[in-house]
Amino acid sequence: MTWTTEEPPTALRVLAVDDEKPALDELVYLLSAQAGVGEIHRASESTSALRLLRAHPIDAVFLDIDMPGLTGMELAGILSEFAEPPAVVFVTAHDDHAVAAFDLGAVDYLLKPLRGARLAEAVRRIVATRVAVPAAAPSEPAHPSEVIPVELGGVTTLVNRADVAWVEADGDYARLHTGTGSHLVRIPLSALEARWEDAGFLRVHRSYLVALRLVTGMRSAGSGTVVCLRAEGAAGAVELPVSRRQVRELKQRLVHGPRQNWSQR
């Protein structure tokens, strides 16, 4: 079934997928109230969703996770292999799949019961991503800012990678340090290192990952070396240790790396 709303020229064509009819009806209703959404398709399971995706141009999929047959995660994995994959937003009652969802490239992760204002933010993220990518110069690949879900007291907060100054290992977790505070997330530092390397972050120590754009210099400290990061927002300047094997790599990245990745002031 397809809904059509009064749509602006750039309105999103979306697909809502949920095996529970009341939840699907609510999702379609809330999507139809969004100014940035035009044509809305709906499916009650992943197989039907794939048929719709092959038959219609779809810009974004709003997807439940726990479904019979192919789960939402499995469907998202298939979509990621498309030549032009649609944006994926997970809509679920479970908060324990967020890391896996963002590993699959999800634009957002919404928790049920769904709120209109939160859905509107997800639509804005999709629109912003669609606008930002064509604007990039062909020789400079675009790196849309990844969003990390942070759980605190039952509330999910989204932290933009662009707001992170440095990351500290905390066992199997990582602590994101931003201009407004620190946030503990269930992601190993090694995973963030691999995902954020091309976005201007460097692992300088087994316990630290830093945003090169904030580095103001390096200096000797006793028998070792520290990297200096300028203040960002409410956070003060900080100095972090650099492991011996990373000193050369850090110098090379600062001297020879693309300046826009680390020296913006």
N, C-alpha and C positions, 0 to 999 in steps of 0.2 A: 504494500500500500504506500502511496505517496501523498504527502501534504505539500501544498504550495502556498506560500505567504506573499504579501506585498513585498517584493524584494528589490533592493538597490542593485545597480549594475554589477557590483562585485560581491553579491550575496553568496554565501557558502552553500554548496550542495552537500548535504550531510546524510549519513546513515546511522540510525539508532538501532542497537542490537541488545536484546535482553530476553531471556526465556520466560520471565515472569510478566504476564500481561499487565497487571496494575503498574509495575515499575516502568514497563515500556511505554504505556499510555502517559504516565507522568513525565517521562523524559521527552517524549514527542511534544507534549503540551508546553513544557518549559522551553524547549528549543524553538517552538513556533512563536514564542513571545520575544525572541532575541532579534534585534534590529539587523544584525549582521548575517542572519540565517535566511536562506530562501527555500529551495526545494528540500523536503525531508522524506527520506525513505525509511522503512522500518523492517526489521527481521527478528524472528524469535529464536533463531539459532544460527550457527556459523555457516552451515552449508547454504542456507538461503541467502545469508549475507554475501557470500562469495559470488553467487549467481547474480545478485543485484550489482555488485561491484564490477562484474564483467559486462553487464548490460548497460550501465549508466555511468557517466562521469561523476565521481564522488570526490569532494575535497577533504572531507573529514569523517571519521568514524567514531561514534561515542559507544563504548563497548563494555559490557559486563564481563566479569572474569569467570565466575562459576556457571558453566552452561553444559548441558549434555552434549555428547559427541566432542567436537573440537572446542576446547576452552577458549576464553578470550585471549589468553596468552599465546596459545597455539595459532589462533587466527592472526594476531598481530605479527607473529613471526612470519607467516605466509605473506602478509601485506608488505613487510619490510623488503621482500624480494621483488616486488613490483618495480617496473621501470620507472614509474612515477607514483610512488606510494602515497596514499592519502595520509593526512595527519591523524594520529590516534589519540583519543582521550579515553582513559578507563573510568568507568562509573561503577563503583562496587561498594559493598558493605564491609569489606575486609581491608585493613590497613597494612597487612603483612606482605603484600606483593609489590609495594611501591618501588623497591630497589630493582626488582626484575622488570617492572614496567618501564622504568626510565632506561634500563639497559637496552630495551627494545626500541628506544627512541620515542617514547610517548611524549606528547606535548604537555599533558597534564594528567592528574590523578585525582578524581573526585570521589568523595565518600558519601554514601547514602546515610540518612535521607538527604536528597539533593536540594540545594538552595538556589534560587534564581540568580542571586548576586554572584555566587561562586561559579555558576555555569556561564554567566556573562564574562567573567574573567578568563575562563577557558577559551571562549569564542574570541576574545581580544587577543589572546596568545596565538591562536591559529592565524588570525588575520595579520598580526604583526610578523609572523614567520613567513607568510606568503608574500608580504610586501618586501621584507628585508632581503630575501634570497636573490631576486632578479636584480636588485640594486648593486650587488657586489661586482667589482671589476673582474673580468674573466681570469686575470692572472692572480687574483687573490681570493681563494675559496672563502665563502661565508661561513662563519661559525656562530649560529644562533646560540644565544646564551642558554645553557642547560639549566633546568630548574630541579632543585633537590627538595623532596618532601621531608619535613622535620616534624616529628611527633613530640608533643609536650603536653602532659595533662589531658590527653584525649583530644587535643586540638592539633590539626595539621597546618603547619606554616610552610610556605614555599620560599626557598632561598635561591636567588639567582646566582649562578656561577660568577657573573660579572661583579657581584658584590663581595665575593670572597677574596680576602687579602692573603691568607695563608691557611694551611690545613695541618693539623697535628694528629699523629697516630695515637689512638687510645685503645690498646688491645686490638680486638677485631673490629673496632669502631673507628670513626674519624671525627674530629672536632673541627667544624668550619668556623673560622674567625672572620667576622665581618665588621663593618663600621658601626653596627648596632649591637654587637654582642657575639657570643659563641653558641654553636648549635651542634649537638652530638647526633650523628647519623649512623645507621647500621650499614656502613659501606667501608671496606678495608681501604687503607691509604693506597695500596698498590693498584686497586681498581680505579681510583680517581686519577692516579698518576697516568695510567694508560689512556683514560678517556679525555684528560684535559691537556695532554702534552701539546697538541696542535693549537690549543687555545691560549698559549702563553704561560703555562705553569711548568715548573721544574722541580723535581725531587732533589733537594739539596742535602738531605740527611735521611737516615732510615725512619726518622720520626717527623719529618717536615716536608711539605710541598708548598712552594711559594708562587705568587703571581709576579711574573717578571716585570710587569708594568709599574709595580710599586717599588722596585729595587732602586735604591739611591747609591749603593756602593758596597764594597767589601773591605774588611780590615782584619789584621792579625789580632788575635786575642789569646795571650799566653802562648801555648804551643799549637794552637789551632787557628781557624778562620771563622769569622761570622759574616753573615749577609745582613745588610741594613735595609729595612723597609720603611718607607715614609708613612706618616699618619694617614688614616683613611676614615672619614666621617668622625664618629665619636671615639674611635680607637686611636691610641697613641702610636708613635713610632716604635718599632721593635727590632731587636737583633736576634738572629737565630743561628745556631751552629751549622757549619758546612762540613760534611765529611771530607776527608782528604781526597778520596777518589772522585769527588764531585766538584772540587775546586776548579779544575781545568774546564770541565763541561760548563760550569756556570759562567766563567770568564768568556768562553767562546760564544755562549748564547747572548751575553750582554753586549759584546763587541760586534759580533757578526750577525746576530739574529735580527728579524724584522723589527724595527724600532717601535712600530705601532703596537707590538705585542706586549711591551714592558715599560716603555718610557713615557707614556702619557701622564701628564701632570695635572 
